[in-house]
């Protein structure tokens, strides 16, 4: 092999850069085993406040659950809340981790030198997402096991359909993370945007209550948020016996938003990257 060919930009060099970023991020992840502890604790702690509130409002004997059952078609409010908070945790962690991946690399002092290499720069974002995706799949699996063990959630639906929905949701969830990472290239901070988006998801997408409880204008707004369909599809696939017919519409919308958000994330990355090169923002702390 010609050694000089390694310096020529192309698909092979992009793949090598992508794999190098994957290996680096995975090495950093396993160097801090305390991060793994959080994957075991948060699925139990986070939904607990909502579950206790729901139990208090419905009565210890569940006598106040008639409206919930009539609205959602489900009898297990614990599973309903658990699934909603699980998806919210997934999106929230992606916003913080993937959204700040380039900023973290800048703080390490490696972003500017890597930016000068003849590689596809978007591979840095893709590479950092793979180890994070593995940890999030682990989080979802652990959450499901803990909900069944500690909360008594009965997943009466299809595991295969649930996996299908989660896999279909990856482009929409991570496309939004790519968009955030692109903004951080020039703005350096995106805390306010993260708080805004996760707040919108929490309020509009019904992570702890049925969408029918929202005013009409909020329900209309929620139809433009992919998390609305993700949460409903995961609940239907895992908690009910409706089968594929119950998630077909949600699945099509999830895939639609996945294409949209991946495109937005990539276009925004290209625009912000060009702007950063012109203004010198890549080398600015």
Secondary structure, DSSP 4 states (H G I P E B T S, - for coil): --GGGGGS-SHHHHHHHHHHHHHHHHHHHHT-THHHHHHHHHHHHHHHHHHHHHHHHH-TT-TT-HHHHHHHS-S-HHHHHHHHHHHHHHHHHHHHHTTTHHHHHHHHT-HHHHHTSSS-THHHHHHHHHHHHHHHHHHHHHHHHHHHHHS-----S-HHHHHHHHHHHHHHHHHHHHHHHHHHHHHS--HHHHHHHHHHHHHHTTSSS-GGGS-HHHHHHHTT-HHHHHHHHHHHHHH-S-GGGGTHHHHHHHHHHHHHHHHHHHHHHHHHHHHHHHHTGGG--
